[in-house]
């Protein structure tokens, strides 16, 4: 009768690979960094596509990275996988003092703010921009700097859009495909459009929607619809790159209504 495979088995496998596989033996924390990022993206895609078999496989690949780094640290005498697990348990119990102690239930961001020296303390520099914006806003909200509801955030979007429109009206018309310009006017509009994007992220947050996930859905929807436009264009002998905007708009409306 077979037994369930556990973390001890995977740890022993990783230690064995470090001893007997040339590639595994040559790896360091630094050389593994690209693989960790890649595996996280592959798992994210499996979740997004709701592919359970692939998700199971990619979770294993992410776990491999955790085990690999833990064994490397163990070899250096820095810490062990047991230390990693213990720290995780301590952290999770600390996040839920009302469940694992005598403490009162308290928002996590407010709890964390008591241990931070600044708003961005601990946020990875390389965090994707949309995610970083939402996390910064989460943290600010955790200490009370927040709109009471989505209406304030929506009004801010309108305000930032109007400010951006005023600057856009001042920009000279430039042909499509022209070389990018980096003058003072474009620096100003870049700043205003950044403020507009930041305000849109805040509106998403107040609606309990993660901005990066919302944009993922918009990207998928746009790609699907435009691919349908391209398909219709081929069927009707229309060359997309040579078609007029009116022709493409008509195809787009047809796809949207189907």
C-alpha positions as CSV (number, residue, x, y, z in Angstrom):
1,X,0.0,0.0,0.0
2,X,1.5,3.3,-1.1
3,X,1.9,6.1,1.5
4,X,1.2,9.8,1.0
5,X,4.3,11.8,-0.1
6,X,5.1,14.7,2.2
7,X,7.5,17.6,2.5
8,X,10.1,15.4,4.1
9,X,10.3,13.4,0.9
10,X,10.6,16.4,-1.2
11,X,13.3,17.8,1.0
12,X,15.3,14.6,0.9
13,X,15.0,14.6,-2.9
14,X,16.3,18.1,-3.1
15,X,19.3,17.3,-0.8
16,X,20.0,14.2,-3.0
17,X,19.9,16.2,-6.2
18,X,22.4,18.7,-4.7
19,X,24.8,15.8,-4.1
20,X,24.3,13.9,-7.4
21,X,23.2,16.2,-10.1
22,X,25.8,18.5,-11.6
23,X,23.3,21.2,-12.6
24,X,21.6,21.3,-9.2
25,X,24.9,21.3,-7.4
26,X,26.1,24.3,-9.3
27,X,23.1,26.5,-8.5
28,X,23.1,29.4,-6.0
29,X,20.4,31.8,-4.7
30,X,21.4,34.3,-7.3
31,X,21.3,31.9,-10.3
32,X,17.9,30.6,-9.3
33,X,16.3,34.1,-9.2
34,X,15.1,34.0,-12.9
35,X,13.5,30.6,-12.4
36,X,11.6,31.7,-9.3
37,X,10.1,34.6,-11.3
38,X,9.3,32.5,-14.3
39,X,7.6,29.8,-12.2
40,X,5.5,32.3,-10.4
41,X,4.3,33.7,-13.7
42,X,3.5,30.2,-15.1
43,X,1.5,29.4,-11.9
44,X,-0.3,32.7,-12.3
45,X,-1.2,31.9,-15.9
46,X,-2.5,28.4,-14.9
47,X,-4.7,30.1,-12.3
48,X,-5.9,32.6,-14.8
49,X,-6.9,30.0,-17.3
50,X,-8.5,27.8,-14.6
51,X,-6.4,24.8,-15.7
52,X,-6.2,22.5,-12.6
53,X,-3.8,19.9,-13.9
54,X,-1.4,22.7,-15.0
55,X,-1.9,24.5,-11.7
56,X,-1.0,21.3,-9.8
57,X,2.2,21.0,-11.8
58,X,3.1,24.7,-11.5
59,X,2.5,24.7,-7.7
60,X,5.1,21.9,-7.6
61,X,7.5,24.0,-9.5
62,X,7.1,26.9,-7.2
63,X,7.5,24.5,-4.2
64,X,10.7,23.3,-5.8
65,X,12.0,26.8,-5.7
66,X,11.1,27.1,-2.0
67,X,12.8,23.8,-1.2
68,X,15.9,24.7,-3.3
69,X,16.5,28.0,-1.6
70,X,15.9,26.4,1.8
71,X,18.4,23.6,1.2
72,X,20.9,26.1,-0.1
73,X,20.5,28.1,3.1
74,X,20.7,25.0,5.2
75,X,24.1,24.1,3.5
76,X,25.3,27.6,4.4
77,X,24.2,27.2,8.0
78,X,21.9,30.2,7.6
79,X,18.5,28.6,8.3
80,X,16.6,25.4,7.5
81,X,13.2,24.6,5.9
82,X,11.9,24.0,9.5
83,X,12.9,27.6,10.3
84,X,11.0,28.8,7.3
85,X,7.9,26.9,8.3
86,X,8.2,28.0,11.9
87,X,8.5,31.7,10.9
88,X,5.4,31.3,8.6
89,X,3.3,29.8,11.5
90,X,4.4,32.6,13.8
91,X,3.6,35.2,11.2
92,X,0.2,33.8,10.4
93,X,-0.8,33.5,14.1
94,X,0.4,37.1,14.6
95,X,-1.9,38.2,11.8
96,X,-4.9,36.6,13.6
97,X,-4.5,37.5,17.3
98,X,-8.3,37.1,17.7
99,X,-8.0,33.4,16.6
100,X,-4.7,32.4,18.2
101,X,-4.5,34.5,21.3
102,X,-6.3,37.1,23.4
103,X,-5.9,40.0,21.0
104,X,-8.7,41.9,19.2
105,X,-9.4,41.6,15.5
106,X,-7.6,44.4,13.7
107,X,-7.0,45.1,9.9
108,X,-3.7,43.6,8.8
109,X,-2.4,46.8,7.2
110,X,-3.0,48.7,10.4
111,X,-1.1,46.1,12.4
112,X,1.8,46.2,9.9
113,X,1.9,50.0,9.9
114,X,2.9,49.9,13.6
115,X,6.1,48.0,12.6
116,X,7.0,50.0,9.5
117,X,9.3,53.0,9.4
118,X,7.8,54.4,6.2
119,X,5.0,53.8,3.7
120,X,7.1,51.8,1.2
121,X,9.1,49.9,3.8
122,X,9.4,46.3,2.6
123,X,7.7,46.7,-0.8
124,X,9.9,45.2,-3.5
125,X,11.3,47.8,-5.9
126,X,10.6,45.6,-8.9
127,X,6.9,45.1,-8.0
128,X,4.8,45.7,-11.1
129,X,3.6,49.3,-11.2
130,X,-0.2,48.6,-10.9
131,X,0.4,46.2,-8.0
132,X,2.7,48.7,-6.3
133,X,0.2,51.5,-6.7
134,X,-2.5,49.3,-5.1
135,X,-0.2,48.2,-2.2
136,X,0.8,51.8,-1.5
137,X,-2.9,52.8,-1.4
138,X,-3.7,49.8,0.9
139,X,-1.0,50.9,3.3
140,X,-2.1,54.5,3.3
141,X,-5.7,53.4,3.9
142,X,-4.4,51.2,6.8
143,X,-3.5,54.4,8.8
144,X,-6.7,56.2,7.9
145,X,-5.7,58.1,4.7
146,X,-8.5,57.0,2.5
147,X,-11.8,58.0,1.0
148,X,-14.9,56.8,3.0
149,X,-16.3,55.1,-0.2
150,X,-15.9,54.8,-3.9
151,X,-17.5,58.1,-4.7
152,X,-14.5,60.2,-3.5
153,X,-12.2,58.0,-5.6
154,X,-14.5,58.4,-8.6
155,X,-14.5,62.2,-8.2
156,X,-10.7,62.1,-8.1
157,X,-10.6,60.2,-11.4
158,X,-12.8,62.9,-13.0
159,X,-10.6,65.6,-11.6
160,X,-7.4,64.0,-12.8
161,X,-9.0,63.3,-16.2
162,X,-9.9,67.0,-16.6
163,X,-6.4,68.1,-15.7
164,X,-5.0,65.7,-18.3
165,X,-7.4,66.9,-20.9
166,X,-6.4,70.5,-20.4
167,X,-2.7,69.6,-21.0
168,X,-3.5,67.3,-24.0
169,X,-5.4,70.2,-25.7
170,X,-2.1,72.2,-25.6
171,X,-0.1,69.5,-27.3
172,X,0.6,69.9,-31.0
173,X,-0.8,67.3,-33.4
174,X,1.8,64.7,-34.4
175,X,1.5,62.0,-37.1
176,X,1.1,58.3,-36.1
177,X,4.5,56.6,-35.9
178,X,6.5,59.8,-35.3
179,X,9.5,59.6,-33.1
180,X,8.8,60.1,-29.4
181,X,9.3,63.6,-27.9
182,X,10.8,64.2,-24.5
183,X,10.2,67.9,-24.0
184,X,8.7,69.8,-21.0
185,X,5.2,69.6,-22.3
186,X,5.3,65.8,-22.6
187,X,6.9,65.5,-19.2
188,X,4.0,67.4,-17.7
189,X,1.4,65.3,-19.5
190,X,3.2,62.1,-18.5
191,X,2.9,63.2,-14.9
192,X,-0.8,64.0,-15.2
193,X,-1.6,60.7,-16.9
194,X,0.3,59.0,-14.2
195,X,-1.9,60.7,-11.6
196,X,-4.9,59.6,-13.6
197,X,-3.8,56.0,-13.7
198,X,-3.1,56.1,-9.9
199,X,-6.5,57.5,-9.3
200,X,-8.1,54.7,-11.4
201,X,-6.2,52.1,-9.3
202,X,-7.6,53.8,-6.2
203,X,-11.2,53.5,-7.7
204,X,-10.6,49.8,-8.3
205,X,-9.4,49.4,-4.8
206,X,-12.5,51.1,-3.3
207,X,-14.6,48.8,-5.4
208,X,-12.7,45.8,-3.9
209,X,-11.2,45.0,-7.3
210,X,-7.4,44.5,-7.8
211,X,-6.4,46.8,-10.6
212,X,-3.9,44.4,-12.2
213,X,-6.6,41.6,-12.3
214,X,-9.1,44.1,-13.8
215,X,-6.5,45.1,-16.5
216,X,-5.7,41.4,-17.2
217,X,-9.4,40.9,-18.0
218,X,-9.5,44.0,-20.2
219,X,-6.4,42.8,-22.1
220,X,-7.9,39.4,-22.7
221,X,-11.2,40.9,-23.8
222,X,-9.6,43.4,-26.2
223,X,-7.3,40.7,-27.6
224,X,-10.2,38.3,-28.2
225,X,-12.3,41.0,-29.9
226,X,-9.5,42.4,-32.1
227,X,-8.6,38.9,-33.2
228,X,-12.3,38.5,-34.2
229,X,-12.0,41.8,-36.1
230,X,-8.9,40.4,-37.9
231,X,-10.8,37.2,-38.8
232,X,-13.8,39.1,-40.2
233,X,-11.4,41.4,-42.2
234,X,-9.7,38.4,-43.8
235,X,-13.1,36.8,-44.7
236,X,-14.1,40.0,-46.4
237,X,-10.9,40.7,-48.2
238,X,-10.0,43.7,-46.0
239,X,-6.4,44.4,-45.2
240,X,-6.3,45.5,-41.6
241,X,-3.2,47.7,-41.9
242,X,-4.7,49.5,-44.9
243,X,-8.3,49.8,-43.8
244,X,-9.8,53.1,-42.7
245,X,-10.8,53.8,-39.1
246,X,-14.4,53.7,-40.2
247,X,-14.1,50.2,-41.6
248,X,-12.3,48.9,-38.5
249,X,-14.9,50.6,-36.2
250,X,-17.7,48.9,-38.1
251,X,-16.0,45.5,-37.7
252,X,-15.4,46.3,-34.0
253,X,-19.1,47.2,-33.4
254,X,-20.1,44.0,-35.3
255,X,-17.9,41.9,-33.0
256,X,-19.1,43.6,-29.8
257,X,-22.8,43.0,-30.8
258,X,-22.3,39.4,-31.6
